[in-house]
Amino acid sequence: MSAYHRLRRAAAVAALLPLALAAGCMSANKRLEQGLTLEARGRPAEAARRYIDALRRDPSLAEARTRLQETGGRAVEQSLLEARASSDAGAFATAAEYLLQLDDLRRDAAAVGTELPVPADYAQYRRGVLDGAIDAAVQASASLSGSGRYGDALGRLDNINRWQPSQEQRRAANEVRLETYAQWMGSEGAAGRHRSAYNVGERAVQALGRQFPGMERILEAQQAALDEGTVRVAVLPIQAARRAEEQLPASFLRDAEDELEGGAWARPPAFVEVIDPVDVRREARRYGRGDLTRTSEAVRLGRAVGADLVVTVEIDSIGFTEHDAREERRAVRTRGGADTAFAVRSGRRQAWAQARYTIIDTNGSRTVLREDLVPEATRDFREGVFPGDWRQLLLNDDDRRLFNSAERDDFRSDLMTNLRRDMTEDLSRMVFDRVLREVR
């Protein structure tokens, strides 16, 4: 930057500086006026806050400092009177909040150079009030937990951190917290709500950590909830209607089952156990192919392998559609020297399937859910079209690949692979979501 431009910039800054200072003074005076109004209305704490804001903007504002000293002193006296009245009435939590607000005001006033004095015994009195608030919260929490109000009990304990507990007080509060979680889990388990009991245990672990003394009770209760609440699911071999089977690759169903067995079925969520598909297939061999689609036979098979729920899946149909298809004509010569042309078709090709899965309760032989599943997969395509023998055309390497049957087979194979993956992902997600709704 040239010396000339530096001088221009310095001059501009110098010209703006008085305006900025004037704006700051106006803002400080405005806060001063607001403080005077609040002071006149008998609201000393709010007035003191305005004077602090004024001094932050203009530390030289003598009137704001004077008013802060006087009005802030009255605000301190008022807070102490309200705190003492509350603590004398046994409302230690309310008294503690008054004192915390008083501390905030004194700290902010000190930050602008004004000390607001308190009585000589303030520190001792303050600690006594905070201790009283902590003790009252612990007692109230235990009482609420005993009456089954576990959420409220934990909420009371959450307030303790505001009151600067000692290490011993924090430990005592956490012991009550652990006992509250344990009672809550016991209540949920006794009502048969095993998943809820497990989730309460998770909250306990997150709040206190696995190493907290006594946490083994929670972990044991969680395991008991899992043992009692887990639903055993048998997924029967995937079936396909004849019209769909004719269009599916030979390995499609087996590949889909392999994908599920090595993926979702092997890693079910908590409270869901997928029975080993090998055991299910072994039992299924005893039944005719068509029988497995009948509820009665599916239930019989499920009971044979110890399942609570049975899942049947059948692919009813499969189809292919094209979108945004277009053709580009290309002139070419034949090997015999004749002029001709072929077309390049391109666009997007979609494969879709219409499937249905059914979840059956083996205990009551009832259908829990019967729902359609429509997986789909889409890929861009580009291929050559010629009414005669394309091998008689004089094509470059790129155009020749447009007619390559191996590449077309690979395209179809990739499309069906994507379709299979979409189907297995949707199926596992939907089945697990619905099965978990059967867990109490």
N, C-alpha and C positions, 0 to 999 in steps of 0.2 A: 504494500500500500504506500502511495507517495506521501510526502510530508504534507502536501496540500490537503489531501483527503483526510489525513489524520487530524489536522486542524479543524476541518469542517465537521468531523464527527464529534470532536471534543466540544466544539461550540454548540452543537445541537444538544448534547448531553447537558451541558451547563445551562442551556435555555430551558430544558425540561425539568431540571432538578427543583427549582422553586415551585413549579406546578405540583410535582409529586409531594413535596413537603407540605404544601398548602392542603392538598387532598387528605394527607395523613392527619393534619391538625383538625380539619373539618370532621373527620371520622372520630377522632378522639373526643372532640367537643360534643359530638352527638351522643357518644356513650356516657359522657359526663351528665348531659341533660337527662338521659334516660335513668341514670342512677339517682339523680335528685328527685325525679318523679316517683320512682319506686320507694325511695326513702320516705318521702312524704306520705305515701300510702301505707307505711308500716311494714314494709317488706325488706328488712335490712340485709338478709342473705343475698337476695337477688340484686339489690342495689350495689352491694359490695362487688358482686360479679361484674357489673357494668363498669365500676371504677377500675377494676383490674384490667378489663379490656381497654379502657381509655389509656392506662399507663403503659400497656404493651405497645400502643400506637404512638404515644408521646410521653416518654418518661419524665419530661420536664413539666408536666401539667400539675402544678402544685396543689390546686384545689382538689383534683381527683385523689391525690395522695392523702390529703388531710381528711377528706370524707371517707376514704377507705379505712384509715386508722380508727376513726370514730364509729362509723357504721359497721365495719368488720368486727369491732369489739362487741357491739350490741348483738351481732349475729352469733358470735361465739357464746355469749351469755345465754341467748335464747336457745341455742342448740343444747347447751348443758342443762338448762332447766327442763327441756322436753325429754332429754335422755334420762335425767334423774327421776322424773315423774314416771317414765315407762319402766325403768329398772325397779323402782319402789313397788310398782304394780305387778312385778314378775314378768313383764314383757321385755325380756332381755334382747331378743332379736330386733325389736323396734328401737330399743335404746342403742344397740350396736350400730344400726344404720345411721342414726343421728350423729353419732361420734365419727363415723367414717366420712360423712358429709362435711363435718366440722374440720376433719383432718385435710380433706381436699381443699377447702377454702383457705386454710392456713398455708398449705403448701403453695397454692397459686399466688397468694398475696406475697409470700416470701420471694417468689420468683421475680416479682417486680419491685423488690426492695423494701417491703413493709412487713414487719413482724406483728402478728396478732397474738397477744399474750393469753395464757391459760393459767388456772390455779396451780399452785405448787404440787398438789397431789393428783394432778390430772393423769399422769402416766399410770399411777397405781390404780386409780379409779377406772380408767379406760381398760386396762388389762382385766380387771375384775368383771366388767360388763361383757367383754368379749368371751371370757371363760364361761360366764353365765349363759350367754347365747349358745355356745357350743354344747354345754351340758344339756340345756333345754332341748336342743335339736336332736341330740342322741337319744334322750329319753322319749321325745315325741316320736322319733323314727321307730324305736322298739315297740311303742304302743300301737302305732299305725300298722306295723307288720303283724303284730299279734291279732289285729282285727281283720287281716286280709287285704289291707290297702297298701300293697307292696310298692306300687309306683309312687304313691305319695310319700311312703317311708324313705325311699331312695332320694326323692326330691328334697326332703328335709336335710339329708346328709350332704347333698350337693352344695347347700348354702354355707357349710362350715368353712370352706376354703376362703371365703370372703373375710373371715374373722381371725385370720392369721393364727391357725392352731399350732401348738407345739408338736414335736414329733410323737410324743406320747398320746396327745389328743387325737392326732391323725390316725395312729394305730388303733386306738379304741373305736373311733368312728368306722374304720374299715372292717373291724371285727363285727360290728353291728351290721355293716353293709353285707358282709359275707353271710351272716346268719339270715338276713332278709332274703338274699338270693336263694339260699338253701330252702327256706320255708316256702318261697314262691314256687320253686321247682317241685317240692313235695306236693303242694296244692294242685299244680297242673297235672302232675303224674297221677294223683289219686282220682282226678276227674277224667283220666284217660286221654288227656291232651299231651301226648308224648312229644310231639314236635315242638309245641310251645314250651314245654319243660326244657327241652334241649336248647332252644334259643335263649331262654333265660340264663342257662348255664354259660352260653357264649358271651352274654353281656357281663356275667361275673368275671370271666377270664379276661375280657377286654378291659374291664375297670380295674382289676386288682393284679392281674398277671398270674401265670401258672405257678410261680414259685411262692405265692403268698401262703403263709401258714394256714393249713386247713383247707386249701383249695382241692385237695384230693377228694374231699366229700363231693364237691361239685362235679369233678371229672367222673367219679364213680356213678353219680346220679345221671350224668349225661349218657354214659354207657348203658345204664339200665333203661333209660328212655329209648335209646336206639334199639336195644334188644326187644323191648315191648312193642315199639311202634313201627318197626320196619315191615314193609309190605313186600312179599315175595312175588315176583312177576315172571311168568313164562311167556316168551315170545315165540309163537309157532312159526314154522318155515313159511316164507313168503310164497303166496300162490299167485297165479296169473290165469285169467280167463283165456280160453283157446284163441280168441281173436287177437288178444294182446300178445300171447306167447308166440304166435306166428311172426310177429313183427319185432320181437325183442331179440337181441343177440343171444346166442346159446348160453353164454355164461352170465347173463345179466343178473338173474336172481341169485345165483351162487355168489357172485361178486358183491352184490348188495348185502347179503348176509355176512360175508367175510368182513366187509367194511364195518358193519355194525358190531360184530362180535369182537373185532380188534379195537374198536373205538368206543362209541357211546355205551353199548351194553356192558363193556368191561369197566367203565368208569361212571357208574350211576351216581346220582346225588345221594346225600344222606337220607336215610329212611326208605331207600329203594334198593332191593336186591334183585338183580336179574339172574334167574336160574341158569346154570351152564347150558348154553345152546346145544352142546353135544348130548347132554342127557335128554333134552327136549326132543332132538331129532331121533335119538334112539327109541324113545317112547312113541314118536310119531310114525315110525315105520310099521307099527302094529295096526295102523289105521289105513283105510283106503284114502286115496288122494282127495276125493271129493268130500269125505266125511269131516275133514278138519274145518271146513267152512260152516258146519252146523254147530249151533251153540251147545247142544247137548254133548256132542263129541269133544268139542274144545274144552268144555268143563270137565269131562271125564279124564281127558289127558292132563289138564292142569292139576286136578286132584292127585293123579298118579305121581306127579313130580313134586307135590307139596306146594303148589302155587296158590296164593290168595287171589291173584288176578291173572287172566290169560289175555294175550293180545294176538289177534289174527289180522293179517294184512293180505289184501288181494288187489292186484292190478287188473282193472277192468278193460282198459283200452289204452292205446297209444297212438299218437298222430304227429304229423309234420306239417308245418306251414312256412310260407315264405313272406317276407316283408321287404318293402322298398326294392323289389326286384327290377332290374333294368338290363337292357341288352345293348351291346356295342358291336356294330358290324365291322369286320376286318377283311379287306381284300387279300387274296392269296392265290398262288398258282399251284396246280397239281403237278405231280411228278411227270405227267404226260405233257405238261406245258399249257394246259387249259386254264383260263381265268375263272375263278370262283370266289367264294367268301364263306367265312364261318362267323359265328356269333360268340361273344364273350358275355355270359350271364353273371351278374353279381347282385349282392344284396345281403339279407340276413335270413338264416334258416333257423327255425325253432322246432325243437322236439318237446312234446309234452305227454304226460301220462295222467290217466284218471284212476286213482287208487282209493281204496277205502280201508280204514283200520277200525277194528272193534275191540273194546276193552270189556271183558266179562268177569263178573265176580263169581268165583267158584263156590263160595259158601251159599249164596242165595240164588245161584244160576241166573242172575239178572245181568242185563246189558247196562254197563255203566255209561258207555259212550259209543256211538257209531258216527264216524265223521269222515268226510271226503278229504282227500289229499291230492293236490294238483301240482306236482313238481314240473318244472320246465327248465329248458336250457336253450341258449341262443348263441349262434356263432356267425360271423361274417363268412360268406362263401364267394368264390370266383371260379368259374369253370367254362370250358369250351363246349360249344354245341355245333354239330355238323351232321346233316342228314345221311351222309354216306360214310365211307371208311376214312376216318381222319388220318390214318397212316399214309394215305396217298397224297397228303398235303405237304408242301414244302414249308416247314415251320422252323422258326428259331427255337432255341432251348427253352426260353420263357413260355412261348406259346405252346410248346409240346407238353409242358407240365400241366397246362390247363386241361389236357385230356388224359392225364396219367391216372389209371384206375387205382393204383396203390395209394396215391395221394387222396383220391376220393374216399377210399376205404378208411384211411386214417382220419379224414374229416368226420365221417360218420361215427367212427369209433370214439373220437374225442367228444363229439356231441352227446353220444349215449353215456359216456363216462361222466360228463357234467350233469346229465339228467339223473343218473344214478346217485351222484353225490348230493344233489339238491334234494332228492327223495329221502335219502337216509338222514340227512341233517334235519329236514323238516319233521320226519317221522319220529326220530328220537326226541327232539325238543317237545313236540306235541304230546307224545306218550308220557314223558316224564312230568310235564306240567300237569297233566290230568291225573296221573297216579298220585302225585304229591297232594292233590286235593282230597284223596281218600285217606291220607294220614291225618289223624287228629292231633 
